Amino acid sequence: MNLFSGIFIICALVTEASTLKSFSCKTPTGNCTQQEACDPAQNLNCRTTLATWSLSSDVLVMNGCGNCTGNVSFNGGTLSAATTERCCQSDLCNNQTITEETNTTLNGLECYTCPALLSNTCENPNEMVKCVGVQTRCLHFSVMYQAQDIVINGCASESTCKNSGMLKLYGVQPKQDPYCCKVSGCNLRRSEDSTTTPANTVTGKNDSPAVRSFLALPLVALILSVLSRVLT
C-alpha cells in the first residue's frame, strides 16, 4: 500500500512540475499579475496578443494559455482589424512588451470592399482595396456585430481565414465559415446562396461542390471515351 501511495505522490509532483504557468489578463496596457495553469494535455503555449480595431481607439492586450495562430490582418477600406501575437513555452514568459506589427508593402492583390461601413448585404460593391503584407487573401464574410447582420469584404491574411474565431475579440460573431480566395476581385459575391466558386478558392473544407465536380471530370471523360468506342 505504501508503495502505491509513493508512486501516486511522485506522479502528482511530476505532473505539477510539468504544468506550464501563464499570466492571464485582458488589459489595455499589458500589465498583468494574475496567473493560470495551462492544460498539459492540450500542449498550449504562453501567449500574448495585441488586438486593434478601427471601430474603436482602444487597444486590448491579452495574456493567457493558448494555441499560436499567427498574426491576423484585415483591411476592408473603412473597416480594419489586426492582431499581433507572441508565444513562448516557459513559465510566466508572456509578460513581455508587445507592439503592433505593420507591413504596408503592396503585394499586388486587390479585393472588393463594401461601400457602407456596416452593410448587411454589401450589394454590388464597386470599390476595391489594395492589399499589403500578409494580406494574401480576398475575403467575404457574414457575421453578427452589435446584434446586426453585416457582411465584411476586403483583404485578409491567411490566418484570418483559418482562424476566423479570433474576430470574437472584437465582438464579431461569425455566422458561417469565411469565403477566402487568392485572385484579385474574387470576393465579389452577390448573395450568400451563390454556387459560383472562383479559381484558387481557399475554404476550410475540401468537399465543396466545385471540388467534387473537379474530381468527377476524369470519370466523365472515361465514360465518354467508352461510349465513343462502342458507337464506332
N, C-alpha and C positions, 0 to 999 in steps of 0.2 A: 504493500500500500504506500509506504514511504517512497519507494522507487517511482511509482506513477505520479505521486504528488510532486516529486522533484522534477520529473520530466515536464509536467504541466507548467510549473513555475518558470523553468528555463525557456519553454516555448513562448510563454507570455512576455517574458523580458525581451526575447529576440524580436517578437512582433512589435513591441512598443518601441524598441530601439530603431527598427527599420521603417517606422511610420514617419513620413515626411511632414514637417510642420511649416505652415504658411501664414503670412499676415493675411487678414481677411477684413476688408473695409471697402466702402464706397464713399469717396470724398472728392471735393473739387481741388484739393491741394495735394493729395497723395500721402499726407501724414497719417500713419496707421500704427496702432499699438495692439489691436485685437488679433488673436491668433486662432487657427483651426488646424486640425489634423487631417491630412489627405488620406483618402481610402487607398490602402496599398493594392487592393485587388484591381483598381482601375488604372494604375500606373500613371498617375497625374503628375503635373508639374506645379511648381510655384509660379504664378502668373501675375503680371501687372499689365493692365490695359488702359490706355488713354483714349477716350471717345470724344469726338467733336461732331456737332450737328448744326447745319446752317440756320435752322429754325430757332436756335437758342444760342445765346452768347456764353452759356455755361459750359465748363469743361468738367468731365467726370473721369476720375481715376479709380479703377477697381483693382483690388488686390485679393487673391484667393487661390484655391486649388482649381486646376482646370487643364483641359487639353489645349495644346497650341494649335491655332487655326491659321495664323498668318495675318498680316495687316489687311484690313478691309478698306476699300476706297470706292466711293460712288460720286458721280457728278451728273446731275440732271439739269444743269443750267441754273435754274432758280432754286434748286434743292441739292444739297450735297451732304455727305457724311463720311467719316473716316475713323478708323481705329488704328492705333499703334500698339504693338504687343511686345512684351519681353517675357521670356520663360527661363527658368533655371531649376536645378534639381538638388539643391542643398537646403537645409533647414533655414527658414526665415530669410532666404536670399532675395525675396521680392520686395525689398524696401528701397530699391534704387530710384533715383530721379529719372523720370521718363518725359520726353518731349515729342511733339508730333513730327512724324517723318513725312516730308512732302517731296514730290518729284513732278516738276512742271514741264518736263520734256515731252513734246508732242510725239506720239507713237504712230501717227498716220491713220488711226481708226476714228471714224465719225459715227455717231449714233443719234437716232431721233430722240427728242425730249418733248415732254408735254408742255403745251403753250401756257397752261394755267398752273399756278403753284401747287394747288391741291385739287386736281381734277379727278372726278370719279369715273370718267370714261376715256379721256385723252383721245377723243375722236379726231381723225385727220391731222395728226401732227405734221407740221411742215418746217420746223426748225430743228437743226442738228447741233450737237455739241462736239467739240474736238476732245479726244481722249488723251490722257497723259500718263506717263509712268507705267504702273502696273494695271491700269485700266485697259485690259486687253479683250474685254467682252462688251457687247451691247446687251442691255437688259430691258425686259418688260416684266412688270411685277404688279400683281394685285394684292393690296394689303389693307389693313384697318389701322387708322390713325385718329385718335381722339373721337372714337365711335363713328367715324366716317369711312366709307369705302372709297379708296383712292387708287389710282394707277400711277406707277412710277416708271419712267423711261429714262434711259441715259447710259453713260459709260460706267462700267463696273470692273473691279478686279475679279479674277477667277475665284478668289477666296470668298467674295460676296455671294457668288452663285452657289458655291458648295456649302457655305455656312450661313445661309440667309437668316438663321435663328439669331445671329449676332445683332440683327436690326432691332431686336426686342430691347436692346439697351437704350434705344431712342423712343420707346413707346410704340414701335411699329409692330403689328401682329401680322405675319404672313398668312394669306388665305389659301395659298397653294404654292407649289414649287416655282421658283422664278424661271422665266424663259430667257436663256442666255445664248448668244451666238457670236461668231467671230468676224463677220464681214460687215463693212460699213453699211449702215442703213437697214440691217437685217432685223431690227426690232420694231419694224412698222407692222403692228398687229391691230386690226380694226375692231376685233371682237375677241372675247375670251374663248368662244367656241370655234375659232378658226382652226382648220385642219391642215393649213399650209405650213410646211416646215422648211425654212430656208436652208441653204447649204451650210455646212460647218456648224450645225446646231450643237450646243452643249446643254445637256439636261442631266438630271440625277438618275435617270433610268435608261436602260438600253432596249426596252421593249416597246418603244413608241411605234405608231402606225407606219411612220416613214422608214424606220429601221426594219420592221417586219416586211414591208414591201420590197425594200432593197435586197433583203436576204432571200426573198422568193423569186427574184429575177432569174437566177441560174436554173431553177426548176421549170419556170415557164419556157425558157429557151430550149431546154431539153425536150419538153413535151412537143413544142412546135417542130423541132428537128425530126422527132419520131413520126409525127403526122405527115410531114413533108415526104419522108421516105416511103410511107405506106401508100400515099396517094399517087406517087410516081411509079 
